[in-house]
Amino acid sequence: MEEKKHQILEASKNLFSRLGYNKTSVDDISQAVGMKKSSLYYYFKNKEDMFMCSFKDEWERQFKIFAEEANKNDNPVDKIIGYIIQSLNYYEHVVMHLKIPVNVLIETRNLFREFMNHINEGRIGFYQNCIQEGINSGQFKECDTRKVAESIFTVKFAIQYDSFNMFMHTYPTKEDWTIISDNVLFAIRLILDGLKK
């Protein structure tokens, strides 16, 4: 059973990467693995389920890479900004390259709440460590590092998803992504400036 599930996920990931989300059908996936379409539903609830499961490991790995890359900076502000820039660039890649409609991202987020909470906890933990590092080095004021980290996460999320709501039935352009990124980074820098001594 696990081997068959793995085959379905590999075929799904390949098709989603090559054709994009909308142009990949459950029929395409069933043909790629040599199974009846109805048999796929024994393993997965729907196309969104196949999509999320096929990219879960990659997403988790990507966020670990973001942290590793951001930690190459010496300054905690640069670490947080670097991490957020990588995250924004990756979302751009997912939406633009894989042609994932924004409404699907939002739906899968709700379907996989436990997994997304795990990913989000990793982001908050990264911000919290950076803030503590800034306090230890004398760059930041004493504060509740957890609350500030959660605020950074919430502000980024709110701006990003509020902007995404404008593209529920279309795809953002490169210029749209630049505006979203600029708005997120402006707000995060305000928070970080407020922490400085």
Buried (B, 14 or more C-beta within 10 A) or exposed (E): EEEBEEBBBEBBBBBBBEBBBEEBEBEBBBBBBEBEEEEBBEBBEEBBBBBBBBBBEEBEEBBEEBBEBBBEBEBBBBBBBBBBBBBBEBBBEBBBEBBBBBEBBBBBBEBBEEBBEEBBEBBBEBBBBBBBBBBEEEBBEEBEBBEBBBBBBEBBEEBBBEBBEEBEEEEBEEEBBEEBBEBBBEBBBEBBEEBEE
